[in-house]
Structures are given as C-alpha cells and as structure tokens.
C-alpha cells in the first residue's frame, strides 16, 4: 500500500491544476486588452500582436508557480516588455516594416469626421511612438498610456526610480518635439 502522504499529494494534484487554470483564466480575462494595447504600442506589428499576446500568457502559464499572488499584473507587463523587444528584433532581422493598422473602434457611433480625426490622431501617435528611442518609448507608453506609476515602471524595468522619472521627462519632451515637427511638415504638405 502507498503511504498516506503520497496518496494526499496525488489526490491534490488535480485540485492544484484547477486552481492554476482558474488563476490563469482570471489573468487573461483581466489583462488581455491591456497586453494587446501595450504590445501594439511598443512596436509589435499588427500582424504579430495576437501571437505576442499569446506568448505573454503562455509564459505566465509556464511560470505560474513563480508569480507571487497579487503580482500578476507586474509579471505580465514585464513579460510583455520582453516579448515586444523580441518581436522588434525579429522584424529587424527580417528587415520587414512593422505596419500597424487602424486604431481600435470606440463604443458608440461617432460621426465620419470623428472617425477620420481619431484615425489621424492614432496614426500620428503610432508614428511618433515608432520614431522614439526604445528606452524612452517604453517609459512613455507605460506611464502615459497604460497609466502605471513611475515606481512600478522603475520596478518593471529594473531601474532606480530617479532614472525612470528622468526617462519619462525626456520621453515627454521627445514626444512633444516629434509631434510638433510632424504637424509642421503636414501643414506644409510634406508627408
């Protein structure tokens, strides 16, 4: 006969797996939209975003035991940063251009003019983000778009808080300068 401790361990294994599955399901439901937006804004091409999101959650499922309770969001963001960097390197190696499509549709029924304005603004945002240096773009997207506090960004990027704040300041300056230059060029009719 088997010792009682082994029998308890074997019997509890399916229960532990169900808990891990439920935890992963909860993570997906709570964070899939944020991961999709983040990866897209970090330069992952529209055609690769779904695969990148899947990679983030596959990594989470494999590392479920390593993820501290209530630290799922930080783990997913950090994983997404790594997945985005890998995706950009892959595209650079293949020398393909990462061409993102139209922005997400908003709820409600905006007028045609509002849709055009939104598309122009989204295209301008994507163009500016694409031109920004990676270290500045990452901090900018995490703070301004994903609305993470600077302290959390510093932890995610393994930077001192002062460095994260400094990069954010530089990223904002860079962003505003690039937007002004692009608008000026477009006003003059230069693409």
ABEGO torsion letter per residue (X at the ends): XBBAAAAAAAAAAAAAAAAAAAAAAAAAAAAAAAAAAAAAAAGBBAAAAAAAAAAAAAAAAAAAAABBBGAAAAAAAAAAAAAAAAAAAAAAAAGBBBBBBBBBBBBEBBBAAAAAAAAAAAAAAAAAAAABBAAAAAAAAAAAAAGBBAAAAAAAAGBBAAAAAAAAAAAAAAAAAAAAAAAAAAAAGBX
